[in-house]
């Protein structure tokens, strides 16, 4: 599960992103990776581990709801393709 959120406020020169990703780990638990920052930068990231996928999903939903309350808009899923053509 992934979620990509953005917030734009041109009057304040604000263009920010927030991304949530849930993935299984090699140790049998689940991780929630949060990354955020100004659009066009790598930003910052934090990874939290959970015992179950349901716990990770519940945490991701809480974070997503909080971001939407603060003015972020969830964008449709998109492919992250490498720049240029060819391999």
MOPAC internal coordinates of N, CA, C and O (Angstrom, degrees):
PM7 1SCF
backbone

  N    0.0000 0     0.00 0     0.00 0    0    0    0
  C    1.4435 1     0.00 0     0.00 0    1    0    0
  C    1.5192 1   108.77 1     0.00 0    2    1    0
  O    1.2310 1   120.89 1   -46.50 1    3    2    1
  N    1.2933 1   115.89 1   133.50 1    3    2    1
  C    1.4565 1   121.05 1   175.21 1    5    3    2
  C    1.5174 1   108.59 1  -134.14 1    6    5    3
  O    1.2310 1   121.18 1   -23.67 1    7    6    5
  N    1.2946 1   115.34 1   156.33 1    7    6    5
  C    1.4529 1   121.64 1   175.95 1    9    7    6
  C    1.5156 1   108.87 1  -147.36 1   10    9    7
  O    1.2310 1   120.46 1   -46.46 1   11   10    9
  N    1.3160 1   116.72 1   133.54 1   11   10    9
  C    1.4553 1   121.77 1  -179.73 1   13   11   10
  C    1.5262 1   107.77 1  -121.68 1   14   13   11
  O    1.2310 1   120.90 1   -53.88 1   15   14   13
  N    1.3397 1   115.88 1   126.12 1   15   14   13
  C    1.4590 1   122.46 1  -177.68 1   17   15   14
  C    1.5216 1   109.04 1  -123.63 1   18   17   15
  O    1.2310 1   120.64 1   -32.44 1   19   18   17
  N    1.3221 1   116.37 1   147.56 1   19   18   17
  C    1.4614 1   120.96 1   176.59 1   21   19   18
  C    1.5209 1   109.49 1  -138.29 1   22   21   19
  O    1.2310 1   122.12 1   -28.15 1   23   22   21
  N    1.3329 1   113.55 1   151.85 1   23   22   21
  C    1.4656 1   120.76 1   175.83 1   25   23   22
  C    1.5212 1   107.89 1  -135.67 1   26   25   23
  O    1.2310 1   120.96 1   -53.68 1   27   26   25
  N    1.3280 1   115.76 1   126.32 1   27   26   25
  C    1.4621 1   122.15 1  -179.54 1   29   27   26
  C    1.5293 1   108.96 1  -122.91 1   30   29   27
  O    1.2310 1   120.87 1   -53.64 1   31   30   29
  N    1.3380 1   115.95 1   126.36 1   31   30   29
  C    1.4637 1   122.00 1   173.70 1   33   31   30
  C    1.5297 1   106.19 1  -134.15 1   34   33   31
  O    1.2310 1   120.09 1   -90.26 1   35   34   33
  N    1.3428 1   117.44 1    89.74 1   35   34   33
  C    1.4668 1   120.21 1  -175.96 1   37   35   34
  C    1.5322 1   113.57 1   -58.17 1   38   37   35
  O    1.2310 1   119.79 1   145.27 1   39   38   37
  N    1.3106 1   118.02 1   -34.73 1   39   38   37
  C    1.4637 1   120.52 1  -178.71 1   41   39   38
  C    1.5318 1   111.60 1   -62.79 1   42   41   39
  O    1.2310 1   120.46 1   149.77 1   43   42   41
  N    1.3296 1   116.73 1   -30.23 1   43   42   41
  C    1.4698 1   121.92 1   179.26 1   45   43   42
  C    1.5255 1   112.12 1  -101.33 1   46   45   43
  O    1.2310 1   119.98 1  -172.99 1   47   46   45
  N    1.3396 1   117.65 1     7.01 1   47   46   45
  C    1.4635 1   122.39 1  -176.58 1   49   47   46
  C    1.5279 1   110.82 1    55.11 1   50   49   47
  O    1.2310 1   121.03 1  -137.90 1   51   50   49
  N    1.3480 1   115.64 1    42.10 1   51   50   49
  C    1.4541 1   121.14 1  -177.94 1   53   51   50
  C    1.5220 1   110.42 1  -108.48 1   54   53   51
  O    1.2310 1   120.92 1   -52.83 1   55   54   53
  N    1.3127 1   115.85 1   127.17 1   55   54   53
  C    1.4666 1   122.83 1   174.12 1   57   55   54
  C    1.5210 1   106.10 1  -144.77 1   58   57   55
  O    1.2310 1   120.68 1   -81.97 1   59   58   57
  N    1.3334 1   116.30 1    98.03 1   59   58   57
  C    1.4584 1   121.26 1  -173.40 1   61   59   58
  C    1.5222 1   111.06 1  -120.99 1   62   61   59
  O    1.2310 1   121.10 1   -23.05 1   63   62   61
  N    1.3330 1   115.50 1   156.95 1   63   62   61
  C    1.4614 1   121.37 1   176.44 1   65   63   62
  C    1.5227 1   109.39 1  -127.30 1   66   65   63
  O    1.2310 1   121.33 1   -20.73 1   67   66   65
  N    1.3262 1   115.06 1   159.27 1   67   66   65
  C    1.4637 1   122.62 1   174.40 1   69   67   66
  C    1.5138 1   105.94 1  -146.41 1   70   69   67
  O    1.2310 1   119.86 1   -50.66 1   71   70   69
  N    1.3262 1   117.88 1   129.34 1   71   70   69
  C    1.4625 1   121.31 1  -175.82 1   73   71   70
  C    1.5227 1   109.33 1  -130.22 1   74   73   71
  O    1.2310 1   120.67 1   -43.21 1   75   74   73
  N    1.3223 1   116.32 1   136.79 1   75   74   73
  C    1.4591 1   123.69 1   177.14 1   77   75   74
  C    1.5245 1   109.12 1  -119.60 1   78   77   75
  O    1.2310 1   120.46 1   -45.61 1   79   78   77
  N    1.3281 1   116.73 1   134.39 1   79   78   77
  C    1.4630 1   121.38 1   178.15 1   81   79   78
  C    1.5266 1   108.92 1  -138.54 1   82   81   79
  O    1.2310 1   120.25 1   -51.72 1   83   82   81
  N    1.3280 1   117.12 1   128.28 1   83   82   81
  C    1.4633 1   122.43 1   175.33 1   85   83   82
  C    1.5198 1   107.92 1  -109.11 1   86   85   83
  O    1.2310 1   121.07 1   -50.96 1   87   86   85
  N    1.3503 1   115.55 1   129.04 1   87   86   85
  C    1.4584 1   120.59 1  -178.81 1   89   87   86
  C    1.5178 1   110.05 1  -144.15 1   90   89   87
  O    1.2310 1   120.01 1   -31.20 1   91   90   89
  N    1.3322 1   117.58 1   148.80 1   91   90   89
  C    1.4674 1   119.19 1   173.11 1   93   91   90
  C    1.5236 1   109.60 1   -73.08 1   94   93   91
  O    1.2310 1   121.00 1   -29.22 1   95   94   93
  N    1.3175 1   115.69 1   150.78 1   95   94   93
  C    1.4658 1   119.93 1   177.07 1   97   95   94
  C    1.5259 1   109.03 1  -101.93 1   98   97   95
  O    1.2310 1   120.50 1    -7.55 1   99   98   97
  N    1.3102 1   116.66 1   172.45 1   99   98   97
  C    1.4612 1   121.44 1   178.46 1  101   99   98
  C    1.5230 1   112.41 1   -72.66 1  102  101   99
  O    1.2310 1   119.81 1   168.35 1  103  102  101
  N    1.3224 1   117.96 1   -11.65 1  103  102  101
  C    1.4570 1   122.14 1  -175.55 1  105  103  102
  C    1.5218 1   113.05 1  -100.93 1  106  105  103
  O    1.2310 1   119.97 1  -172.27 1  107  106  105
  N    1.3282 1   117.66 1     7.73 1  107  106  105
  C    1.4587 1   121.38 1   175.88 1  109  107  106
  C    1.5179 1   114.68 1    91.42 1  110  109  107
  O    1.2310 1   119.72 1   177.91 1  111  110  109
  N    1.3230 1   118.14 1    -2.09 1  111  110  109
  C    1.4551 1   119.38 1   175.48 1  113  111  110
  C    1.5251 1   109.10 1  -104.29 1  114  113  111
  O    1.2310 1   120.48 1    11.50 1  115  114  113
  N    1.3283 1   116.69 1  -168.50 1  115  114  113
  C    1.4663 1   121.41 1  -175.06 1  117  115  114
  C    1.5173 1   109.97 1  -125.61 1  118  117  115
  O    1.2310 1   120.69 1   -31.48 1  119  118  117
  N    1.3171 1   116.29 1   148.52 1  119  118  117
  C    1.4583 1   120.55 1   179.01 1  121  119  118
  C    1.5277 1   110.20 1  -120.42 1  122  121  119
  O    1.2310 1   121.64 1   -34.80 1  123  122  121
  N    1.3305 1   114.46 1   145.20 1  123  122  121
  C    1.4560 1   122.32 1   173.27 1  125  123  122
  C    1.5204 1   105.93 1  -115.61 1  126  125  123
  O    1.2310 1   120.60 1   -66.59 1  127  126  125
  N    1.3146 1   116.45 1   113.41 1  127  126  125
  C    1.4620 1   121.63 1   179.10 1  129  127  126
  C    1.5174 1   108.37 1  -101.01 1  130  129  127
  O    1.2310 1   121.00 1   -56.78 1  131  130  129
  N    1.3398 1   115.69 1   123.22 1  131  130  129
  C    1.4589 1   121.89 1   177.18 1  133  131  130
  C    1.5184 1   107.60 1  -111.84 1  134  133  131
  O    1.2310 1   120.39 1   -49.48 1  135  134  133
  N    1.3146 1   116.86 1   130.52 1  135  134  133
  C    1.4629 1   120.25 1   173.82 1  137  135  134
  C    1.5212 1   107.71 1  -131.32 1  138  137  135
  O    1.2310 1   121.22 1   -34.12 1  139  138  137
  N    1.3374 1   115.28 1   145.88 1  139  138  137
  C    1.4530 1   120.58 1  -175.99 1  141  139  138
  C    1.5187 1   110.13 1  -154.94 1  142  141  139
  O    1.2310 1   121.28 1   -19.33 1  143  142  141
  N    1.3219 1   115.15 1   160.67 1  143  142  141
  C    1.4612 1   119.93 1   177.59 1  145  143  142
  C    1.5133 1   111.45 1   155.46 1  146  145  143
  O    1.2310 1   121.65 1    12.21 1  147  146  145
  N    1.3106 1   114.44 1  -167.79 1  147  146  145
  C    1.4605 1   121.24 1   178.37 1  149  147  146
  C    1.5275 1   108.70 1   -77.97 1  150  149  147
  O    1.2310 1   120.27 1   -41.17 1  151  150  149
  N    1.3228 1   117.08 1   138.83 1  151  150  149
  C    1.4594 1   121.37 1   178.76 1  153  151  150
  C    1.5211 1   108.83 1   -60.67 1  154  153  151
  O    1.2310 1   120.63 1   -47.15 1  155  154  153
  N    1.3250 1   116.40 1   132.85 1  155  154  153
  C    1.4523 1   121.88 1  -178.18 1  157  155  154
  C    1.5208 1   113.14 1   100.41 1  158  157  155
  O    1.2310 1   120.43 1   174.35 1  159  158  157
  N    1.3485 1   116.79 1    -5.65 1  159  158  157
  C    1.4578 1   120.91 1   177.14 1  161  159  158
  C    1.5197 1   109.05 1  -117.31 1  162  161  159
  O    1.2310 1   120.69 1   -10.47 1  163  162  161
  N    1.3262 1   116.28 1   169.53 1  163  162  161
  C    1.4602 1   120.33 1   175.52 1  165  163  162
  C    1.5223 1   110.85 1   -76.21 1  166  165  163
  O    1.2310 1   120.33 1   153.23 1  167  166  165
  N    1.3199 1   116.98 1   -26.77 1  167  166  165
  C    1.4542 1   121.14 1   178.44 1  169  167  166
  C    1.5178 1   112.16 1    70.68 1  170  169  167
  O    1.2310 1   121.34 1    25.10 1  171  170  169
  N    1.3144 1   115.03 1  -154.90 1  171  170  169
  C    1.4589 1   122.34 1  -179.69 1  173  171  170
  C    1.5101 1   108.65 1  -118.88 1  174  173  171
  O    1.2310 1   120.71 1   -14.74 1  175  174  173
  N    1.3386 1   116.25 1   165.26 1  175  174  173
  C    1.4609 1   119.83 1  -179.37 1  177  175  174
  C    1.5226 1   110.18 1  -146.28 1  178  177  175
  O    1.2310 1   121.39 1   -26.59 1  179  178  177
  N    1.3136 1   114.95 1   153.41 1  179  178  177
  C    1.4601 1   122.59 1   175.20 1  181  179  178
  C    1.5294 1   107.91 1  -143.78 1  182  181  179
  O    1.2310 1   120.69 1   -40.58 1  183  182  181
  N    1.3212 1   116.28 1   139.42 1  183  182  181
  C    1.4583 1   121.55 1   178.90 1  185  183  182
  C    1.5170 1   108.74 1  -119.17 1  186  185  183
  O    1.2310 1   120.79 1   -50.14 1  187  186  185
  N    1.3317 1   116.09 1   129.86 1  187  186  185
  C    1.4620 1   122.17 1   175.79 1  189  187  186
  C    1.5180 1   108.15 1  -118.30 1  190  189  187
  O    1.2310 1   120.40 1   -36.43 1  191  190  189
  N    1.3241 1   116.85 1   143.57 1  191  190  189
  C    1.4639 1   121.17 1   179.78 1  193  191  190
  C    1.5183 1   109.98 1  -107.54 1  194  193  191
  O    1.2310 1   121.25 1   -36.38 1  195  194  193
  N    1.3476 1   115.21 1   143.62 1  195  194  193
  C    1.4540 1   122.75 1  -179.94 1  197  195  194
  C    1.5179 1   109.38 1  -132.23 1  198  197  195
  O    1.2310 1   120.46 1   -28.66 1  199  198  197
  N    1.3245 1   116.73 1   151.34 1  199  198  197
  C    1.4585 1   121.55 1  -178.70 1  201  199  198
  C    1.5276 1   112.13 1   -71.41 1  202  201  199
  O    1.2310 1   120.45 1   146.95 1  203  202  201
  N    1.3333 1   116.75 1   -33.05 1  203  202  201
  C    1.4649 1   120.20 1  -177.50 1  205  203  202
  C    1.5213 1   110.90 1  -129.35 1  206  205  203
  O    1.2310 1   121.42 1   -20.68 1  207  206  205
  N    1.3149 1   114.88 1   159.32 1  207  206  205
  C    1.4647 1   120.35 1   176.85 1  209  207  206
  C    1.5254 1   110.30 1   -66.17 1  210  209  207
  O    1.2310 1   120.36 1   145.70 1  211  210  209
  N    1.3405 1   116.91 1   -34.30 1  211  210  209
  C    1.4582 1   120.69 1  -179.49 1  213  211  210
  C    1.5275 1   111.26 1   -64.31 1  214  213  211
  O    1.2310 1   120.26 1   140.23 1  215  214  213
  N    1.3340 1   117.10 1   -39.77 1  215  214  213
  C    1.4668 1   120.62 1   178.72 1  217  215  214
  C    1.5302 1   110.53 1   -66.01 1  218  217  215
  O    1.2310 1   120.35 1   138.67 1  219  218  217
  N    1.3190 1   116.93 1   -41.33 1  219  218  217
  C    1.4661 1   120.85 1   178.39 1  221  219  218
  C    1.5259 1   110.40 1   -65.10 1  222  221  219
  O    1.2310 1   120.56 1   138.72 1  223  222  221
  N    1.3224 1   116.53 1   -41.28 1  223  222  221
  C    1.4656 1   120.86 1   179.55 1  225  223  222
  C    1.5318 1   111.06 1   -65.97 1  226  225  223
  O    1.2310 1   119.92 1   140.52 1  227  226  225
  N    1.3259 1   117.75 1   -39.48 1  227  226  225
  C    1.4587 1   120.74 1   178.38 1  229  227  226
  C    1.5286 1   110.41 1   -63.92 1  230  229  227
  O    1.2310 1   120.14 1   137.69 1  231  230  229
  N    1.3207 1   117.34 1   -42.31 1  231  230  229
  C    1.4666 1   120.76 1   177.96 1  233  231  230
  C    1.5278 1   110.62 1   -63.85 1  234  233  231
  O    1.2310 1   120.15 1   138.83 1  235  234  233
  N    1.3371 1   117.32 1   -41.17 1  235  234  233
  C    1.4618 1   121.40 1   179.36 1  237  235  234
  C    1.5301 1   110.68 1   -64.20 1  238  237  235
  O    1.2310 1   120.33 1   140.02 1  239  238  237
  N    1.3198 1   116.98 1   -39.98 1  239  238  237
  C    1.4699 1   120.17 1   178.79 1  241  239  238
  C    1.5259 1   111.16 1   -64.53 1  242  241  239
  O    1.2310 1   120.38 1   138.04 1  243  242  241
  N    1.3382 1   116.87 1   -41.96 1  243  242  241
  C    1.4696 1   119.81 1   178.03 1  245  243  242
  C    1.5277 1   110.82 1   -60.91 1  246  245  243
  O    1.2310 1   120.58 1   135.69 1  247  246  245
  N    1.3303 1   116.50 1   -44.31 1  247  246  245
  C    1.4595 1   120.10 1   179.34 1  249  247  246
  C    1.5249 1   111.56 1   -64.99 1  250  249  247
  O    1.2310 1   120.28 1   138.59 1  251  250  249
  N    1.3379 1   117.08 1   -41.41 1  251  250  249
  C    1.4634 1   121.02 1   179.99 1  253  251  250
  C    1.5276 1   110.60 1   -62.73 1  254  253  251
  O    1.2310 1   120.28 1   137.38 1  255  254  253
  N    1.3248 1   117.06 1   -42.62 1  255  254  253
  C    1.4706 1   120.31 1   178.94 1  257  255  254
  C    1.5251 1   110.88 1   -63.81 1  258  257  255
  O    1.2310 1   120.66 1   139.44 1  259  258  257
  N    1.3234 1   116.34 1   -40.56 1  259  258  257
  C    1.4724 1   119.62 1   179.30 1  261  259  258
  C    1.5225 1   110.62 1   -64.14 1  262  261  259
  O    1.2310 1   119.91 1   138.95 1  263  262  261
  N    1.3184 1   117.77 1   -41.05 1  263  262  261
  C    1.4684 1   120.64 1   179.87 1  265  263  262
  C    1.5241 1   110.74 1   -65.87 1  266  265  263
  O    1.2310 1   120.12 1   139.87 1  267  266  265
  N    1.3212 1   117.38 1   -40.13 1  267  266  265
  C    1.4688 1   120.26 1   178.94 1  269  267  266
  C    1.5281 1   110.75 1   -65.10 1  270  269  267
  O    1.2310 1   119.92 1   143.44 1  271  270  269
  N    1.3341 1   117.75 1   -36.56 1  271  270  269
  C    1.4656 1   120.31 1   176.11 1  273  271  270
  C    1.5233 1   111.45 1   -64.51 1  274  273  271
  O    1.2310 1   120.10 1   152.03 1  275  274  273
  N    1.3251 1   117.42 1   -27.97 1  275  274  273
  C    1.4655 1   121.46 1  -179.22 1  277  275  274
  C    1.5225 1   113.23 1   -89.22 1  278  277  275
  O    1.2310 1   120.00 1  -175.19 1  279  278  277
  N    1.3355 1   117.60 1     4.81 1  279  278  277
  C    1.4568 1   120.22 1   174.00 1  281  279  278
  C    1.5154 1   115.41 1   104.80 1  282  281  279
  O    1.2310 1   119.61 1  -177.83 1  283  282  281
  N    1.3267 1   118.35 1     2.17 1  283  282  281
  C    1.4611 1   120.52 1   176.72 1  285  283  282
  C    1.5223 1   109.03 1   -77.05 1  286  285  283
  O    1.2310 1   120.76 1   -30.92 1  287  286  285
  N    1.3198 1   116.15 1   149.08 1  287  286  285
  C    1.4625 1   122.64 1   179.08 1  289  287  286
  C    1.5145 1   107.83 1  -117.83 1  290  289  287
  O    1.2310 1   120.81 1   -48.27 1  291  290  289
  N    1.3338 1   116.05 1   131.73 1  291  290  289
  C    1.4621 1   119.87 1   178.41 1  293  291  290
  C    1.5230 1   109.04 1   -77.33 1  294  293  291
  O    1.2310 1   121.01 1   -51.34 1  295  294  293
  N    1.3342 1   115.68 1   128.66 1  295  294  293
  C    1.4579 1   121.42 1   179.52 1  297  295  294
  C    1.5225 1   109.57 1   -97.67 1  298  297  295
  O    1.2310 1   119.88 1   -26.12 1  299  298  297
  N    1.3292 1   117.84 1   153.88 1  299  298  297
  C    1.4585 1   120.20 1   176.46 1  301  299  298
  C    1.5278 1   110.50 1   -62.65 1  302  301  299
  O    1.2310 1   121.41 1   -25.56 1  303  302  301
  N    1.3126 1   114.91 1   154.44 1  303  302  301
  C    1.4675 1   120.15 1   178.32 1  305  303  302
  C    1.5238 1   109.36 1   -60.66 1  306  305  303
  O    1.2310 1   121.11 1   -35.85 1  307  306  305
  N    1.3196 1   115.49 1   144.15 1  307  306  305
  C    1.4666 1   119.91 1   179.63 1  309  307  306
  C    1.5170 1   108.29 1  -140.97 1  310  309  307
  O    1.2310 1   121.14 1   -25.86 1  311  310  309
  N    1.3118 1   115.42 1   154.14 1  311  310  309
  C    1.4572 1   120.41 1   178.14 1  313  311  310
  C    1.5108 1   109.97 1   -81.43 1  314  313  311
  O    1.2310 1   120.61 1   -45.17 1  315  314  313
  N    1.3161 1   116.43 1   134.83 1  315  314  313
  C    1.4489 1   120.88 1   173.43 1  317  315  314
  C    1.5248 1   107.94 1   -92.57 1  318  317  315
  O    1.2310 1   120.37 1   -84.42 1  319  318  317
  N    1.3111 1   116.90 1    95.58 1  319  318  317
  C    1.4527 1   122.01 1  -176.93 1  321  319  318
  C    1.5231 1   110.18 1   -95.74 1  322  321  319
  O    1.2310 1   120.42 1   -33.97 1  323  322  321
  N    1.3266 1   116.81 1   146.03 1  323  322  321
  C    1.4660 1   118.84 1   177.34 1  325  323  322
  C    1.5285 1   110.14 1   -67.89 1  326  325  323
  O    1.2310 1   121.34 1   -24.16 1  327  326  325
  N    1.3278 1   115.04 1   155.84 1  327  326  325
  C    1.4504 1   120.07 1   178.64 1  329  327  326
  C    1.5287 1   110.08 1   -72.95 1  330  329  327
  O    1.2310 1   120.94 1   -27.58 1  331  330  329
  N    1.3093 1   115.81 1   152.42 1  331  330  329
  C    1.4576 1   121.10 1   176.99 1  333  331  330
  C    1.5149 1   112.11 1    82.14 1  334  333  331
  O    1.2310 1   121.52 1     1.05 1  335  334  333
  N    1.3146 1   114.70 1  -178.95 1  335  334  333
  C    1.4613 1   120.89 1  -179.61 1  337  335  334
  C    1.5139 1   109.48 1  -113.62 1  338  337  335
  O    1.2310 1   121.77 1   -23.12 1  339  338  337
  N    1.3073 1   114.22 1   156.88 1  339  338  337
  C    1.4579 1   119.11 1   178.07 1  341  339  338
  C    1.5074 1   111.91 1    84.24 1  342  341  339
  O    1.2310 1   121.18 1    -0.22 1  343  342  341
  N    1.3163 1   115.34 1   179.78 1  343  342  341
  C    1.4611 1   119.44 1  -176.78 1  345  343  342
  C    1.4554 1   113.69 1   -93.40 1  346  345  343
  O    1.2310 1   120.10 1   180.00 1  347  346  345

